[in-house]
Amino acid sequence: MLVANEQQRAVEELRLSSSSFPSFLYADRYFATKEAEQIELKLRERDRRGEVDLKRLSAVEQELLDEQKNFAVLVLQLEKAQQIGAQETKEKERVQITLEMQKKQLCERDEEVNQLKPHIQAQEEHASRLQVSLDEEHKRIVALQTSKVADAEEKQGLLFEILKLKDEKRKLTTEKQEVEEERAAIARKVGGDKESLEDLEGRLVQAIYRWEEEQRVRRKMERQVEAISRQLLEMEKERCHYSSVLRQSPTRELAPKESLSYVLALKDKEIQELSRQLQVALDDQVSLQSDISRYEASLSFASAEKDALLAQQADMQSEVLSLSSQIEEHVGAIAALHKQLQGANTEIEMLKSRIIDFEDELDRQAKKKAEDEKARKIKQCLTPQCDAPRYLVGASGYCKECEERSGRAPSVSDAKKLRHRRHRSWDDASIGGVGVRKAVKNIPIMKLVRVLTGGENEDTRVESADQQKLLEALKQLTSLLKSDDSLKDDLPECLVIKSVLALMHQHRNILVLQLECCRCLSVVVFNHDRNRLIVVAEGGVDPVVAAMKLFQLEPKMQEASCVLLTNLAHNCETNRKRILDGGGIDAVLQAMQTFPENPGVQKRSCWALLTLAGSDLLCDSIAMRGGLGAIIAAMLNCPADDHVQYYGSWALVNLLSGTERLQAFARREGVREVAEAAHACFPEHEGIQEKTLEILRLLG
């Protein structure tokens, strides 16, 4: 070192002439000053390196403390997982014992059912035989009723005939009374004996009630009226006018005596015929009454037998119903036991899948930890494409450039350490911000930024006029960015992102401002990777998630937030992980659950999920939080909306493209049926057809 200084001094002495300095003393002073400056520069460099080494040492200590904390957390998680595994094993054993007992009970009930089946079959056969006999008796009863009806009709005809005979009898009685009156008149005219008239009257009265004495009375009257044949002949002549029988008789005008005997003979014959017919009718009536009584007796016997059969049939039916109810109860109990068995099997499968997931997560964390430890030992950057030298690799295992690019440096409260540990803010005015802000094209944007940042130091309460100004400024900014995409390049330097995020933090309870801020940020980050990274790096995920939770019942707020999360997660794995850590996936799933039949919310939520599902880790995280079921529910609740079906199918494709475990879980959840239904309902939609066919291909 001294030799080099002497040589350098000699060179300087040769270069500088004596005319430059008044004397050699000034030259010595000059060289001494130069050497002192060099020594001071070297001391500063050594101090700077010492400070850098101290900072690196503090960073290493902080990393070591963080790793110790993480290791303690992992140990606690492992112990908890082991406890959970032991509990699940005990629960599984208990469920297996319960299942075995239920299987035994099922076997016993099956045996009872098998024992009851022959008895039930015998009862059914007996009931069928009773039914056949009952049908036969019913036919007999119907035949008896038919015959009874016929007998009743015949009896009614006989009664009509009897009534006719009674009518004729009444007419004959009337004629007989007329004849007796005429005879009495003749007897009075003749002046017969009073006793004979009384005897004749008594006999005539008896003849009314007794038809058999009529002939004797008539014979006696013939002997008495032989003397008065002339009068009888005249009477016969008079009677010929109204007696059709006498007009048609062959006697015509005979002698009175012969005519009287003939007339009396005809009357006797007629009376005998009527008596015979009456007797036959009475005999028929008696026989009919006997038949009716016999039929009634047989009918009463058949009715009694029918009642007995009906009672027996009712008993058999009640017994069959009781047996059927017992069988149904046994079948219901068996079905309930089968359902419990299936539920237990499902729970066991879920527990197994959870254990497998937990073991996979532990293996993944252990593997990652081993890789990090190995990388730290060999002092290589953990980024696969990075070839930074070893002296640039920090305590975290990444080089400074990779840390700044990915934002992996841990956050601390001190602002200076924050700037040192992670990349510097793009909104810092020292990075050419002043020149960018003074550009002509950014003048309208800067005016709007001044409106947005005008009330930062004032009270947080905003009047309606101020709200209106802020809303108008946000809307104008959104329309400007939509009309000219080139303005998005200078937004960080113009403090636009910082102003909008500060506005969201400052007025977190005002719905309209939160909604318009989300829409403005969506336009800012749309199709712009740099702005997308800056918004997330500046903490843009937290106010969005907070707005979604605060305004949970506002569908427009949920839609705008889902669109913003979609644009932030597009084509950026780092942003996806930060959205996952910030609770963005949980907020999206909560919005889908709050508005199950809102096509707008469901469409934008499915869009956000398909964008977030960019790696196996995120796919597993979405599935573990119920994202698969939420997408299926959205497609089922909005079957007529082609946008929901399209984005839902796309999200399912991204989720199922991960591990085989997710595909098995999707098969159990019914993803295949939902995809087939969407494929059948929208045959002309090319996107739905493509995505559903891809789902069916992934599910096999």
Buried (B, 14 or more C-beta within 10 A) or exposed (E): EEEEBEEBBEEEBEEEEEEEBEEEEEBEEBBEEBEEEEEEEEEEEEEEEEEEEEBEEEBBEBBEEEBEEEEEEBEEBBEEBEEBBEEBEEBBEEBEEEBEEBEEEBEEBEEEBEEBEEEBEEBEEEBEEBEEBBEEBEEBBEEBEEEBEEBEEEBEEBEEBBEEBEEBBEEBEEEBEEBBEBBBEBBEEBEBEEEEBEEBBEBBEBBEEEBEBBBEBBEBBBEBBEEBBEBBBEBBEEBBEEBEEBEEBEBEEBEBBEBBBBBBEBBEEEBEEBEEBBEEBEEBBEEBEEBBEEBEEBBEEBBEBBEEBEEBBEEBEEBBEEBEEBBEEBEEBBEEBEEBBEEBEEBBEEBEBBBEBBEBBBEEBEEEBEEBEEBBEEBBBBBEEBEBEEEBBBBBBBBBBBBBBBBBBBEEEEEEBBEBBBBEBBBBEEBEBEEBBEEEEBEBBBEBBEBBBBBEEEEEEBEEEBBEBBBEBBBBBBEBBEEEEEBBBBBBBBBBBBBBBBBBEBBBEBBBBBBBBBBBBBBBBBEBEEBBBBBBBBEBBBBBBBBBBBBBEBBBBBBBBBBBBBBBBBEBEBBBBBBBEBBBBBBBBBBBEBBBEBBBBBBBBBBBBBBBBBEBBBBBBBBBBBBBBBBBBBBBBBEEBBBBBBBBBBBBBBBBBBBEBBBEBBEEBEBBEBBEBBBEBBEEBEBBBBBBBBBBEBBE
